[in-house]
Amino acid sequence: MSTVAEIESALKKLPMQHAQEVAKWLENYLNQQASAKSAPAKAMTVQLPDYAARRKVIFGDKVLPNMVLLAREEERW
C-alpha cells in the first residue's frame, strides 16, 4: 500500500473496531510529530568512554612509558 487510495480502501474493508484503533493510533502519531517539531531542539550531550578506567582494567597499576618522549630523546637534532 503506497497510495492514499489503497490505504483508504483497505481501511474500509476492516471491521469498525479495527478502523477506530487505526484512527486513534494515527491521531496520536500526528500529535507526537507536531509536538516534536514545535519543541525546541535540545543540545545532545555525548558521553565519552573512560579511557583511564579501561587502561587500568587492561594493564592494572603498571606505568606505561610515553613512547613519544622516548622517541624524541633518541632523535638527533
C-alpha positions as YAML, in Angstrom:
chain: A
units: angstrom
residues:
- id: 1
  name: MET
  ca: [0.00, 0.00, 0.00]
- id: 2
  name: SER
  ca: [1.73, 3.10, -1.19]
- id: 3
  name: THR
  ca: [-1.09, 5.45, -2.10]
- id: 4
  name: VAL
  ca: [-3.78, 7.09, -0.04]
- id: 5
  name: ALA
  ca: [-6.47, 5.45, -2.15]
- id: 6
  name: GLU
  ca: [-5.07, 1.97, -1.43]
- id: 7
  name: ILE
  ca: [-4.88, 2.71, 2.30]
- id: 8
  name: GLU
  ca: [-8.41, 4.12, 2.29]
- id: 9
  name: SER
  ca: [-9.82, 1.07, 0.53]
- id: 10
  name: ALA
  ca: [-8.01, -1.25, 2.97]
- id: 11
  name: LEU
  ca: [-9.44, 0.69, 5.92]
- id: 12
  name: LYS
  ca: [-12.95, 0.40, 4.52]
- id: 13
  name: LYS
  ca: [-12.57, -3.39, 4.46]
- id: 14
  name: LEU
  ca: [-11.65, -3.52, 8.16]
- id: 15
  name: PRO
  ca: [-14.23, -4.01, 10.90]
- id: 16
  name: MET
  ca: [-15.25, -0.73, 12.55]
- id: 17
  name: GLN
  ca: [-13.40, -1.50, 15.81]
- id: 18
  name: HIS
  ca: [-10.10, -2.08, 14.00]
- id: 19
  name: ALA
  ca: [-10.58, 1.01, 11.85]
- id: 20
  name: GLN
  ca: [-11.15, 3.09, 15.00]
- id: 21
  name: GLU
  ca: [-7.96, 1.68, 16.55]
- id: 22
  name: VAL
  ca: [-6.02, 2.70, 13.44]
- id: 23
  name: ALA
  ca: [-7.60, 6.17, 13.58]
- id: 24
  name: LYS
  ca: [-6.65, 6.59, 17.26]
- id: 25
  name: TRP
  ca: [-3.10, 5.45, 16.54]
- id: 26
  name: LEU
  ca: [-2.83, 7.85, 13.61]
- id: 27
  name: GLU
  ca: [-4.13, 10.76, 15.69]
- id: 28
  name: ASN
  ca: [-1.63, 10.05, 18.49]
- id: 29
  name: TYR
  ca: [1.18, 9.72, 15.96]
- id: 30
  name: LEU
  ca: [0.34, 13.03, 14.31]
- id: 31
  name: ASN
  ca: [0.11, 14.79, 17.69]
- id: 32
  name: GLN
  ca: [3.54, 13.44, 18.68]
- id: 33
  name: GLN
  ca: [5.05, 14.57, 15.38]
- id: 34
  name: ALA
  ca: [3.55, 18.04, 15.75]
- id: 35
  name: SER
  ca: [4.77, 18.42, 19.34]
- id: 36
  name: ALA
  ca: [8.25, 17.18, 18.41]
- id: 37
  name: LYS
  ca: [8.55, 19.78, 15.66]
- id: 38
  name: SER
  ca: [7.30, 22.62, 17.87]
- id: 39
  name: ALA
  ca: [9.57, 21.75, 20.80]
- id: 40
  name: PRO
  ca: [12.97, 23.47, 20.81]
- id: 41
  name: ALA
  ca: [15.88, 21.24, 19.86]
- id: 42
  name: LYS
  ca: [17.79, 20.04, 22.90]
- id: 43
  name: ALA
  ca: [21.55, 20.04, 22.87]
- id: 44
  name: MET
  ca: [22.75, 16.46, 22.75]
- id: 45
  name: THR
  ca: [25.46, 15.52, 25.19]
- id: 46
  name: VAL
  ca: [27.86, 12.83, 24.19]
- id: 47
  name: GLN
  ca: [29.39, 10.75, 26.94]
- id: 48
  name: LEU
  ca: [32.95, 9.81, 26.08]
- id: 49
  name: PRO
  ca: [34.37, 6.49, 27.23]
- id: 50
  name: ASP
  ca: [36.56, 6.45, 30.31]
- id: 51
  name: TYR
  ca: [39.94, 5.61, 28.79]
- id: 52
  name: ALA
  ca: [41.77, 5.78, 32.12]
- id: 53
  name: ALA
  ca: [39.47, 3.16, 33.66]
- id: 54
  name: ARG
  ca: [39.81, 0.96, 30.59]
- id: 55
  name: ARG
  ca: [43.60, 1.22, 30.67]
- id: 56
  name: LYS
  ca: [43.59, 0.32, 34.37]
- id: 57
  name: VAL
  ca: [41.44, -2.76, 33.70]
- id: 58
  name: ILE
  ca: [43.77, -3.93, 30.94]
- id: 59
  name: PHE
  ca: [47.19, -3.09, 32.43]
- id: 60
  name: GLY
  ca: [46.49, -2.75, 36.15]
- id: 61
  name: ASP
  ca: [48.76, -0.35, 38.06]
- id: 62
  name: LYS
  ca: [51.62, -0.76, 35.60]
- id: 63
  name: VAL
  ca: [53.10, 2.58, 34.49]
- id: 64
  name: LEU
  ca: [53.47, 2.75, 30.73]
- id: 65
  name: PRO
  ca: [56.30, 4.79, 29.21]
- id: 66
  name: ASN
  ca: [55.49, 7.75, 27.00]
- id: 67
  name: MET
  ca: [56.67, 6.46, 23.64]
- id: 68
  name: VAL
  ca: [56.67, 9.92, 22.05]
- id: 69
  name: LEU
  ca: [59.09, 11.31, 24.62]
- id: 70
  name: LEU
  ca: [61.36, 8.26, 24.33]
- id: 71
  name: ALA
  ca: [61.46, 8.63, 20.55]
- id: 72
  name: ARG
  ca: [62.30, 12.33, 20.82]
- id: 73
  name: GLU
  ca: [65.18, 11.59, 23.18]
- id: 74
  name: GLU
  ca: [66.68, 9.23, 20.62]
- id: 75
  name: GLU
  ca: [66.49, 11.69, 17.72]
- id: 76
  name: ARG
  ca: [69.47, 13.78, 16.72]
- id: 77
  name: TRP
  ca: [68.72, 17.47, 16.39]
...
